[in-house]
Amino acid sequence: MTNLKTINIKGKPYVEVVERIKYFREHFADHCLTTEVVQLTPDFVVLNAVITDPTGRIVATGLAQEDRTSSNINKTSYVENCESSAWGRALGNFGIGLKDAIATADEMQFALAKESELEKLRTDYCILIEALDPAEMARLQPQPHWDAAKFAKGIEYVKSQLKSNKK
């Protein structure tokens, strides 16, 4: 396959969805790329992209999920964002844009951003609990399974405790 334009994420090349779509449209014009809604709620969506050959036979699929609250873009465009991810995965499963992994550049950037956000929340939380008395600090130690929402709630709680302690 022709080398497609890539972007570098953590030292690995990833092909953006737009590049995969362009290649697909240019080289597989007789194939079809469609999207099926698996589940749609006000808070999240699950979509399945399907690639069919000229006879209608399914040759690749790509499943994706997006949460409306996971990013600023998703607040208004979680369905559209999910469709792009599903397309990228289907095209990757079809063999377009594969380098080291099926994941698209957008998926990798999102995962890295979430990882960075979680680490920042963990750090902020740990700094805050150090201002508490030792017993309270020991009781509020972060747990390995905590997600961003748990750290955010913990930060709010510790701030309220520190504020009430100053009164």
Rosetta silent file (secondary structure, phi, psi, omega in degrees, C-alpha in Angstrom):
SEQUENCE: MTNLKTINIKGKPYVEVVERIKYFREHFADHCLTTEVVQLTPDFVVLNAVITDPTGRIVATGLAQEDRTSSNINKTSYVENCESSAWGRALGNFGIGLKDAIATADEMQFALAKESELEKLRTDYCILIEALDPAEMARLQPQPHWDAAKFAKGIEYVKSQLKSNKK
SCORE:     score description
SCORE:     0.000 S_00000001
   1 L     0.000  148.036  177.919    0.000    0.000    0.000 S_00000001
   2 L   -60.891  144.900  175.384    1.088    3.551   -0.682 S_00000001
   3 L   -68.384  125.192  178.061    2.622    5.387    2.233 S_00000001
   4 L   -97.626  154.390  178.393   -0.015    7.620    3.737 S_00000001
   5 L   -60.462  132.865 -179.328    0.687   10.841    5.581 S_00000001
   6 E  -123.236  164.670  168.558    1.250   10.141    9.267 S_00000001
   7 E  -121.922  152.009 -176.044    1.636   12.081   12.455 S_00000001
   8 E   -94.427  123.263  175.407    4.034   11.100   15.208 S_00000001
   9 E  -127.844  113.546 -179.046    2.562   10.229   18.596 S_00000001
  10 L    53.073   41.643  174.850    5.035    9.085   21.238 S_00000001
  11 L    82.914    3.425  179.904    7.502    8.006   18.561 S_00000001
  12 E  -119.051  143.052  179.016    5.025    5.980   16.496 S_00000001
  13 E   -82.224  133.431  175.723    3.449    6.918   13.172 S_00000001
  14 E  -127.739  138.148  179.706   -0.348    7.120   13.049 S_00000001
  15 E   -93.245  126.049  179.483   -2.464    7.738    9.991 S_00000001
  16 L   -69.213  154.246 -178.141   -5.253   10.249   10.516 S_00000001
  17 H   -58.888  -40.187 -178.755   -8.808    9.229    9.624 S_00000001
  18 H   -59.081  -37.260  178.430   -9.020   11.843    6.879 S_00000001
  19 H   -68.722  -39.203  177.651   -6.050   10.224    5.121 S_00000001
  20 H   -63.824  -42.863 -179.496   -7.648    6.773    5.412 S_00000001
  21 H   -64.757  -45.084  179.595  -10.927    8.072    3.977 S_00000001
  22 H   -58.398  -45.678  179.985   -9.207    9.802    1.057 S_00000001
  23 H   -62.052  -45.381  179.968   -7.325    6.625    0.191 S_00000001
  24 H   -59.052  -47.552 -178.606  -10.500    4.534    0.477 S_00000001
  25 H   -64.678  -36.313 -179.387  -12.503    6.889   -1.787 S_00000001
  26 H   -74.439  -38.084 -171.680   -9.713    6.995   -4.389 S_00000001
  27 H  -106.620  -12.770 -178.663   -8.946    3.267   -4.501 S_00000001
  28 L  -134.729   48.322 -176.911  -12.201    1.591   -3.477 S_00000001
  29 L   -61.169  -23.238  179.686  -14.874    3.773   -5.060 S_00000001
  30 L   -85.782   -4.019  177.144  -17.017    0.683   -5.666 S_00000001
  31 L   -94.141  164.668 -178.142  -17.066   -0.149   -1.934 S_00000001
  32 E  -125.017  138.027  175.809  -19.406    1.397    0.602 S_00000001
  33 E  -117.153  113.370 -179.001  -18.671    2.835    4.056 S_00000001
  34 E  -125.167  166.004 -179.687  -21.766    3.163    6.245 S_00000001
  35 E  -125.160  133.529  176.724  -22.451    3.776    9.908 S_00000001
  36 E  -113.425  136.252  175.156  -24.909    1.910   12.120 S_00000001
  37 E   -82.192  119.504  176.570  -26.134    3.245   15.458 S_00000001
  38 E   -87.661  -46.265  177.635  -25.632    0.562   18.089 S_00000001
  39 E  -155.469  135.933  178.847  -26.746    2.722   21.026 S_00000001
  40 E  -136.723  121.709  175.571  -27.501    6.422   21.389 S_00000001
  41 L  -128.839  171.826  176.012  -28.322    8.171   24.648 S_00000001
  42 L   -63.574  -16.728 -175.990  -28.069   11.810   25.720 S_00000001
  43 L  -108.468  -23.486  179.729  -24.748   10.925   27.404 S_00000001
  44 E  -154.760  164.423  178.333  -22.982    8.478   25.072 S_00000001
  45 E  -140.014  144.830  172.043  -23.090    6.845   21.671 S_00000001
  46 E  -124.488  124.027 -179.344  -21.850    3.555   20.254 S_00000001
  47 E  -124.204  151.204  175.648  -21.491    3.335   16.479 S_00000001
  48 E  -123.923  119.212  175.323  -20.392    0.590   14.117 S_00000001
  49 E   -90.183  139.254 -176.575  -18.867    1.521   10.767 S_00000001
  50 E  -128.213  130.549  174.164  -19.271   -1.113    8.061 S_00000001
  51 E  -107.846  126.260  177.205  -17.352   -1.478    4.815 S_00000001
  52 E  -118.227  148.814  177.091  -19.025   -3.577    2.131 S_00000001
  53 L   -83.381  178.962 -177.062  -17.654   -4.696   -1.213 S_00000001
  54 L   -59.756  -20.861  178.572  -19.576   -4.211   -4.500 S_00000001
  55 L   -88.152   -4.888 -178.341  -21.591   -7.404   -3.862 S_00000001
  56 L    93.687    0.548  179.579  -22.731   -6.133   -0.443 S_00000001
  57 L   -73.737  132.983  177.682  -20.481   -8.512    1.499 S_00000001
  58 E   -71.506  124.479 -179.526  -19.124   -7.027    4.746 S_00000001
  59 E  -111.891  -15.062  176.668  -15.335   -6.838    4.481 S_00000001
  60 E  -166.842  152.757  174.830  -14.532   -4.792    7.613 S_00000001
  61 E  -137.073  165.148  176.721  -16.162   -3.138   10.601 S_00000001
  62 E  -152.417  119.366 -177.804  -15.110   -0.663   13.257 S_00000001
  63 E   -99.603  140.009  177.955  -16.806   -0.086   16.586 S_00000001
  64 E  -146.179  153.998  176.408  -16.425    3.127   18.589 S_00000001
  65 E  -134.203  141.654  174.271  -17.905    4.772   21.685 S_00000001
  66 E  -135.251  140.901  174.495  -17.860    8.387   22.789 S_00000001
  67 E  -101.669  135.125 -177.988  -19.099    9.986   25.990 S_00000001
  68 L   -59.990  -32.214 -174.640  -20.650   13.440   25.708 S_00000001
  69 L   -92.421    4.343 -173.073  -18.853   14.639   28.846 S_00000001
  70 L   -79.617  -16.137  179.118  -15.375   13.380   27.951 S_00000001
  71 L  -161.037  166.277  177.320  -14.174   16.538   26.171 S_00000001
  72 H   -63.711  -39.000  179.001  -15.202   20.041   25.140 S_00000001
  73 H   -63.238  -41.304 -177.289  -15.681   18.908   21.534 S_00000001
  74 H   -68.872  -18.105  178.357  -17.906   16.052   22.629 S_00000001
  75 H   -57.311  -34.103 -179.247  -20.244   18.403   24.500 S_00000001
  76 H  -116.065  -16.725 -170.691  -21.764   19.336   21.138 S_00000001
  77 H  -135.419   37.090 -177.165  -20.357   16.762   18.696 S_00000001
  78 H   -67.502  -30.767  178.952  -20.020   13.397   20.424 S_00000001
  79 H   -70.322  -46.597 -179.667  -21.956   11.574   17.690 S_00000001
  80 H   -63.061  -42.682  178.826  -19.867   13.068   14.881 S_00000001
  81 H   -62.229  -40.926  179.089  -16.626   12.402   16.753 S_00000001
  82 H   -64.583  -40.119  179.921  -17.692    8.812   17.342 S_00000001
  83 H   -62.666  -41.813  177.452  -18.474    8.321   13.668 S_00000001
  84 H   -60.314  -42.610  178.685  -14.986    9.498   12.699 S_00000001
  85 H   -64.340  -43.274  179.651  -13.456    7.024   15.157 S_00000001
  86 H   -62.926  -42.857  177.471  -15.637    4.180   13.890 S_00000001
  87 H   -60.252  -47.355 -179.343  -14.698    4.979   10.288 S_00000001
  88 H   -58.657  -41.469  179.629  -10.998    5.083   11.175 S_00000001
  89 H   -68.191  -42.612  178.775  -11.212    1.707   12.904 S_00000001
  90 H   -62.154  -44.484  179.986  -13.156    0.112   10.026 S_00000001
  91 H   -65.945  -36.625  174.598  -10.671    1.450    7.494 S_00000001
  92 H   -64.137  -44.278  177.920   -7.807    0.207    9.653 S_00000001
  93 H   -64.893  -26.799  176.241   -9.425   -3.226    9.890 S_00000001
  94 H   -76.705  -15.327  177.288   -9.775   -3.105    6.096 S_00000001
  95 L   106.593    5.448 -178.793   -6.011   -2.556    5.952 S_00000001
  96 L   -94.912  123.238  175.187   -5.861    1.149    5.165 S_00000001
  97 L    84.226   14.474  178.475   -3.479    3.217    7.239 S_00000001
  98 L   -77.008  129.914  173.222   -2.047    0.422    9.324 S_00000001
  99 L  -122.237  -82.961  179.342    1.384    1.137   10.677 S_00000001
 100 L  -109.899  -13.978 -175.553    1.906   -0.270   14.168 S_00000001
 101 L  -159.689  163.400  176.891   -1.683   -0.455   15.392 S_00000001
 102 L   -73.810  -31.677 -176.096   -5.340   -0.183   14.393 S_00000001
 103 L   -52.609  140.581  177.837   -5.841    2.833   16.662 S_00000001
 104 L   -85.012  165.682  178.005   -6.224    6.110   14.837 S_00000001
 105 H   -59.081  -42.718  179.984   -4.206    9.217   15.577 S_00000001
 106 H   -60.756  -42.734  179.402   -7.280   10.834   17.114 S_00000001
 107 H   -63.785  -41.996  179.575   -7.811    7.865   19.428 S_00000001
 108 H   -66.128  -43.898  179.700   -4.180    7.898   20.527 S_00000001
 109 H   -63.485  -40.411  179.534   -4.152   11.652   21.134 S_00000001
 110 H   -64.398  -45.060 -179.632   -7.396   11.393   23.109 S_00000001
 111 H   -62.196  -41.990  179.190   -6.049    8.507   25.217 S_00000001
 112 H   -66.842  -38.033  178.326   -2.821   10.393   25.934 S_00000001
 113 H   -65.474  -41.890  178.038   -4.754   13.540   26.848 S_00000001
 114 H   -64.006  -40.296  177.850   -6.966   11.553   29.243 S_00000001
 115 H   -62.469  -42.698  179.667   -3.876    9.949   30.765 S_00000001
 116 H   -66.553  -41.730  178.486   -2.288   13.385   31.216 S_00000001
 117 H   -62.243  -43.895 -179.970   -5.492   14.809   32.713 S_00000001
 118 H   -62.665  -42.002 -179.913   -5.713   11.910   35.161 S_00000001
 119 H   -65.089  -38.542  177.809   -2.084   12.369   36.224 S_00000001
 120 H   -64.942  -44.698  178.551   -2.632   16.105   36.800 S_00000001
 121 H   -62.558  -41.483  178.448   -5.731   15.422   38.918 S_00000001
 122 H   -60.389  -45.870 -179.975   -3.823   12.770   40.894 S_00000001
 123 H   -62.868  -47.488  179.222   -0.965   15.221   41.538 S_00000001
 124 H   -58.561  -43.603 -179.822   -3.334   18.044   42.547 S_00000001
 125 H   -62.732  -47.074 -178.436   -5.192   15.702   44.900 S_00000001
 126 H   -62.695  -38.220  177.471   -1.999   14.412   46.523 S_00000001
 127 H   -63.866  -42.937 -179.453   -0.720   17.960   47.093 S_00000001
 128 H   -64.977  -44.054 -176.068   -4.015   18.934   48.725 S_00000001
 129 H   -68.899  -19.788  176.916   -4.211   15.983   51.109 S_00000001
 130 L   -64.992  -19.470  179.314   -0.696   16.750   52.365 S_00000001
 131 L   -83.648   -5.980 -179.948   -2.215   19.825   54.053 S_00000001
 132 L   -86.407  166.766  175.841   -4.497   17.629   56.173 S_00000001
 133 L   -68.343  155.844 -173.173   -3.636   16.111   59.539 S_00000001
 134 H   -54.170  -39.445 -178.884   -1.798   12.756   59.251 S_00000001
 135 H   -66.287  -44.636  179.490   -4.793   10.582   60.179 S_00000001
 136 H   -67.001  -38.837  178.504   -7.058   12.272   57.648 S_00000001
 137 H   -61.397  -43.628  179.389   -4.292   12.170   55.041 S_00000001
 138 H   -64.000  -37.925 -178.935   -3.859    8.416   55.555 S_00000001
 139 H   -68.091  -29.449 -173.673   -7.618    7.866   55.255 S_00000001
 140 L  -103.118   19.110  178.510   -7.820    9.772   51.974 S_00000001
 141 L   -59.673  138.600  179.813   -4.923    8.165   50.093 S_00000001
 142 L   -66.059  150.226  179.585   -5.740    7.693   46.396 S_00000001
 143 L  -108.016  150.653 -176.420   -6.559    4.210   45.176 S_00000001
 144 L   -59.060  -28.569 -176.583   -5.255    2.624   41.938 S_00000001
 145 L   -85.628   -1.788 -177.832   -8.757    2.222   40.486 S_00000001
 146 L   -65.182  138.612  175.681   -9.701    5.911   40.828 S_00000001
 147 L  -105.621 -176.760 -176.921  -10.699    7.664   37.623 S_00000001
 148 H   -59.749  -40.207 -179.244  -10.766   11.381   36.781 S_00000001
 149 H   -63.574  -39.949  179.439  -14.241   11.846   38.249 S_00000001
 150 H   -65.443  -42.356  177.499  -13.193   10.307   41.569 S_00000001
 151 H   -65.190  -40.954  179.633  -10.137   12.568   41.785 S_00000001
 152 H   -61.761  -43.661  177.262  -12.225   15.635   40.903 S_00000001
 153 H   -65.066  -39.591  177.802  -14.729   14.804   43.657 S_00000001
 154 H   -62.133  -41.305  178.510  -11.858   14.142   46.047 S_00000001
 155 H   -62.143  -44.858  177.624  -10.326   17.522   45.263 S_00000001
 156 H   -59.770  -44.971 -178.635  -13.656   19.242   45.955 S_00000001
 157 H   -62.703  -48.773 -178.165  -14.017   17.334   49.220 S_00000001
 158 H   -63.542  -40.605  177.474  -10.481   18.082   50.450 S_00000001
 159 H   -60.785  -41.735  179.208  -10.837   21.769   49.547 S_00000001
 160 H   -65.958  -38.021  177.596  -14.082   21.949   51.526 S_00000001
 161 H   -64.386  -43.395  179.251  -12.367   20.230   54.493 S_00000001
 162 H   -65.293  -39.102  179.835   -9.436   22.647   54.360 S_00000001
 163 H   -65.531  -43.281 -179.898  -11.790   25.603   54.108 S_00000001
 164 H   -70.515  -28.297  177.073  -13.841   24.446   57.123 S_00000001
 165 H   -68.367  -27.860 -179.427  -10.647   23.801   59.103 S_00000001
 166 H   -77.439  -18.316 -177.454   -9.636   27.457   58.644 S_00000001
 167 L   -74.075    0.000    0.000  -12.861   28.730   60.192 S_00000001
